[in-house]
Amino acid sequence: MSKKNIKLVRIYMKESEDHVKEVLTILDDEKVQHAVVLRGIEGGHHSAHILSLSLDPSSIITTYDFVVSRA
């Protein structure tokens, strides 16, 4: 039987911070194979009304990596 150790990292930032490319470059240098960038259309408040779109929405970078070990 094998075990999988999974590392999950989430990085939250505002769109105006504009560090997405830098973070993805670092992840690539570290050989992280799985990354997803999610860009919100609304952020910073809890209103679901479409007319209240944020001018500075949030971005989330989620990465995961796993190591399979033999038990």
C-alpha positions, -999 to +999 in steps of 0.1 A: +000+000+000+013+035-008+007+068+010+003+102-005+015+133+013-002+163-002+008+199+004-018+225-004-010+262-005-034+291-011-022+326-017-048+354-015-041+388-030-058+418-045-058+422-083-041+456-079-011+439-062-003+422-096+021+395-083+005+366-101+033+362-127+060+365-101+044+338-079+039+315-109+076+320-119+087+310-083+064+280-083+079+269-117+114+274-104+105+252-074+091+225-098+056+227-084+035+210-111+000+220-102-013+255-098-046+272-104-053+309-106-088+321-097-098+356-104-129+369-087-154+393-102-163+405-068-142+408-036-138+426-004-175+425+007-203+399+009-228+414-015-240+391-042-256+418-063-241+420-098-241+458-099-218+459-068-187+445-086-155+454-070-129+476-087-101+457-070-113+420-070-094+392-053-071+366-069-064+332-053-035+310-064-039+274-053-011+250-056-007+214-046+020+189-048+021+153-036+047+127-028+039+090-031+057+068-006+057+030-003+046+017+031 
